């Protein structure tokens, strides 16, 4: 029996922190059932070094991570998507294209750790909190009973994960 692989796109403002973390997490914890990618409304030139450090220390894959524009995943010939999650209000407010595959979409608001000011340890703590929140959400997400949910029920479940206060 072949297990379906779900293709997931995470969108943020710069694709240098939140969406990159989500991509790395899902590609590891999804164990081949999920193929995660990430993109931005306005891509940064590089991924935040602290993000790469945290992901490397947590043994997440970082080799394929690079900031990209969301148009890459909407162009003619782009692979179908099953889910698209916006993680920033900027991305959620953007006029986004009709994605190939007509994926289930949801806004999973995530604070931008790049905006945190203060000492180095305070900034690192903000990044760690975002990483932990994404880990919680994605562990709930991968354990949804996909095969037994119709599209509307799955949309509601995904939206509920994004609205959870402790994420």
N, C-alpha and C positions, 0 to 999 in steps of 0.2 A: 504494500500500500504506500503510495507516494504522499508525503506530507507537503501541504501547500506552503510556499514561501511568500511571506507578505513583504511588500516593498513600502518603506516608510521614509518620508521626507520631513525633516525638522527645519523650520525657518526662524531666523532671528534678524536683528538689525544689521549686524556686521559679520556673522558666521565666524567669530573668533573666540567664543566662550560657550554660551549656553547650548546652542545647536550642535556645536562640535562635541560637547560632553555627551549630549543625548545620543548622537550618532555612535560614539565609541561604546557607551554603555549598552545600547540595544544590540550592537553587533556582537558583543560578548555574551550578554545574558540571554539573547534570543537564540543562541545555539543553532544557527542555520535556519530556523523557522522565520527569521526576520532579516531583511537586508536594509540597513539604514544608511541614509545619506543626509547631508545637510547643506544649506545654502543661505544666502542673505539678500536683503533688499539693497544694501550698499556694502559689498564685501570689503573687509579689512585687507590690508596687504599681507598680513601674517596672523597666525593664531597667537593668542596671548601666551607668553612663556609660562606663566603660572598654571595655566590650563594644561599645557603639555606636561609639566612637572607633576601635577596632581594625578593626571590620567596614567602617566608612566608608573608612579608610585603605587597606584591601585591596580596595576597590571592590566590596564585597558589597552586595546590596540590603537596606536597613534600613527602608524606608517602612512596610511592613506588619507589622513586628515589634511584638508586644505580649504581655505575660504573660496566659495564659488557664488555666482549670481544665480538667483532662482530661475532665470530664463533657461538655463541649461536643462532643467527638468520639464520644461513646457514646450521646447522646440519640437518641430516636426520630426518624427522618428524617435522621440524620447520614450523610454520604457514606461509602461503603465505603472501608476502608483496606487497603492491600496489605502494609505493613510497619509494625511498631511497635517502636521501640528505646527502652529505658530507659537513661539515662545516669548516673543516680545510684542508690546503694543504697537510698535512701529510696523512690524511685519503684518500683524493682524489688521492694521488700518490701511495697508497697501491694496491697491486694485490688483488683485492676483489673477493670473490667467485661468482658463479652464484646463485643469490638469488632465493629462492622458490617463485613462482608466476610471475617471470620475471617482476619485478616492473619497473616503470619509474624512472630513476635516473637523478640527477642533482647535480652540485657542487654549493653550496651557500656559497662562501667564506665569512668568518667571522673573524675579528681580534681576536686574543687570549688575553683576558683581563688579564690572569695570567702573561703574559710577561711584563705588564706595570710596570714600576718602578716609584718611587716617594713617595710622602706623602700618608697617608692612604686615604685621601679624593680624591686624584687623581686616586688611584687604584679603589676605589669604583665607581667613575665616569665612568671609563672604563667599568666596569661590567654593570653599568646602561645603557650605550650607546649600548652595545651588546644586552642587554635585549630589549631595545626599538626598535632596528633594527630588531630583530627576531619577535617581536610583529607585526611590520608593514608588514613584509614579510608573516607571517602566516595569518594575517587578509586578505591579498590579496588572498593568496592561498585558504583559505576555501570558498571564494566567487567566485571561478572559476565555470563556468557552466559545471561541470563534465559530466552530462548526454548528453549534446549536442556537446561535443568535441570528435573527434576520437583520437586515441592514439598519432599520430604524432602532431596534434594540441595541445593536452594536454602537450606533451613533450616540445614543443616550448614555451608554456605559462609558464610552470614551470621553464624552463631555463631562460626566460626573467625576472622572479621574482628574480632569483639568480644573474642576471647581473645588476639589477637596482642599480644605484649609491647611492641613498638615503637610502638604506636598512641598 
